Amino acid sequence: MSNPRLIQAIRQLGKAIVVYKPLPAPSLFHQSVAKYRFISGGNRSGKSESNIGYDLVTYALGIHKHRTTPPNATIWACADTWPLVGELLWQEKIKGYLPPNQIAHPIIWHNKQDSTPKKISLTNGNVIEFKSFDQGRKAFEGRAIDAIYPDEQCGHDAHAIWTEMQARLEKPDSFLAWSMTPIRPQAWLEEKFNNPPDNYEVFYANLNDNRISRGGYVADSVIDALIAEWPEEVQETRIKGRFASFMGAVYKTFSKQTHVIPRFNIPTSWERYRGIDFGFNNPFVCLWMARDGDNRWYVYDEHYRAQTTLAIHASRIKAISAASSYIATHADHDAQDRAELWEYGVQTTPAKKAVRNGIEAVQRALKIQANGKPRLYIFDNCVNLIRELAAYHYPEGTDLRDPNDDPAKKDDHTVDALRYIIYSTELDAPMILFSDKQEPLKISEDAIPGGALAVSDMESMQEVGKEILSIEDMERDTEIKGLWE
């Protein structure tokens, strides 16, 4: 090995930092000295790896190539919930980049059993504190912070927490670095992305840049399969990291010309399902669906009626169902209504009700496949479902208030029942919501020659690290390659 200081850096800093090679957008993100940096990326684009893994840890260790870490710095790492703090921020990202020998004291845990940390003190005097957005605004009040590293959007009082985070960055060199796939409707944040104020920079990490054929970390076939599954409505977000369009129709690809067909007799060999959305003042809905051997769905009948007793609804459901057998009847979770329907001879199963995931399941079914056909058809007698699919839309927000994540609660009864059936049945369909993990380099622990080399002088270690990380990629790759040979 021609560079003993590289050996020293690897032993002290760990392999992940030294062999890290950023994709195009993360490379520019690391170089930015803006007070507010954002990297918005598609799924598996490397955005969280670059921000929470590499950028945060190199700053905490005092070896960031483009930022100077002050003595005794306090760094916040933030996610939407405590489980995400533990699973994504700590276990999947920071833990992989932070060498254990740089941790000064036992970790203070928020939940040790779930490996969710609250505070990590480093040997250089810096501290990483972990925050969950669902703690609310007050948890983000208080003292000045040197750096704030959130991952994914805030789903809890977002604008108020954003205001508090800005207030914590009162020091001249303090900053925020935020990675996300913008799937939540947040008009105030979208405006900053579209028209960045002074001292803001936004970088877009495209999933396609992470293809192995382009020097990335994910097999082209895996990326092709993901894109093929995603409906048109979400591709700009999940591939390019662009804000989703939440102001229009939820099901933009729905077309009466494509998806509505004349009735025909359903073959007895096809699977049959029912979906129920309870209501009294609002309509009570039951949909009847069949699935053929090619995984295509057909909505072949509907019951839609308000201000009617469950006894009458049950009678109508049994009349339409006749002697057919059903794999499942997925219903809303109202325990009393489900129990009463059961007494009238209609047995139900609680539906899987995650709204955004369910909407994407329906969008995938509506999407035109490679054979030129969708996977969802609706018989022309289902007039209420056809009407509601066309009208279903997201609400608007204001500059200071986010719209709800979910579509407007109006004329949504048949589309809810449709979502219950498809999502509850296709729950295991391929979908990645928040994971963008890069494939790590496989390097054997015993590949590093010699034993552990202690560096007692922390300032010296930081200088070594900065020197190694400043080596041009090609030269560093050559040095690293020589280390394993």
Helices and strands as residue ranges (DSSP letters): H 4-13, H 15-19, H 24-31, E 36-41, H 47-48, I 49-55, H 56-60, E 74-79, H 82-84, I 85-94, H 95-97, G 100-102, E 108-111, E 116-121, E 127-132, G 133-135, G 137-140, E 147-150, H 158-168, E 175-180, H 187-194, E 200-205, G 207-210, G 212-214, H 220-229, H 232-240, H 256-259, E 260-261, E 271-277, E 284-291, E 297-305, H 310-321, E 328-331, H 335-343, E 349-350, H 355-366, E 376-379, H 383-391, H 413-425, G 445-447, H 458-470, H 473-484
